[in-house]
């Protein structure tokens, strides 16, 4: 039996759920966070009492600090960190409000700084760890109306690469996974015209599924990826090739 522990933010979303399922079926102990009591209750019903559940508002620094203090104390043997949680608040730059910009940057980027700064010391002491951040294809190519989201996801890539340099000699691997268009509630809201317009830009002519992301995240958390660090992996059906 695998007794390794994995910490996952955004556990109740489409991609987050697929990541949770992957680690659950590989017998990891799950340490899951979500933003509401209802979502946490649903997670507990699904994964049971042998795993751990924490409510956190990752746009609020005090909430992050309180939650991380509990996790640091209770889970000093954490093996894997998956920072998956994120939000959007779209608008053209000239119409974007300051709080739209600030909340997306706080939630998608600054939360990563606070979480990793809190959890890294135990990994360094243990001289073992796998850290995976979930960015986006738009971090590289940009997207109109999403300057705040793009900035946050592009910032993640630079941040994780820098951390990878800092902890590489401590046997800690740090990588990024950047999904393209994945079939989730977000893509389900698109009409046929919007879907066809996107599909025309994807060489494989199909959307990905959450398991496409989860499979790569799990590989990067395993010892089979022990010589891979500081990389950004694109999962987008060929939408972005470089």
Order of alpha helices (4+ residues) and beta strands (2+ residues): beta-alpha-beta-alpha-beta-alpha-beta-alpha-alpha-beta-alpha-alpha-beta-alpha-alpha-alpha-beta
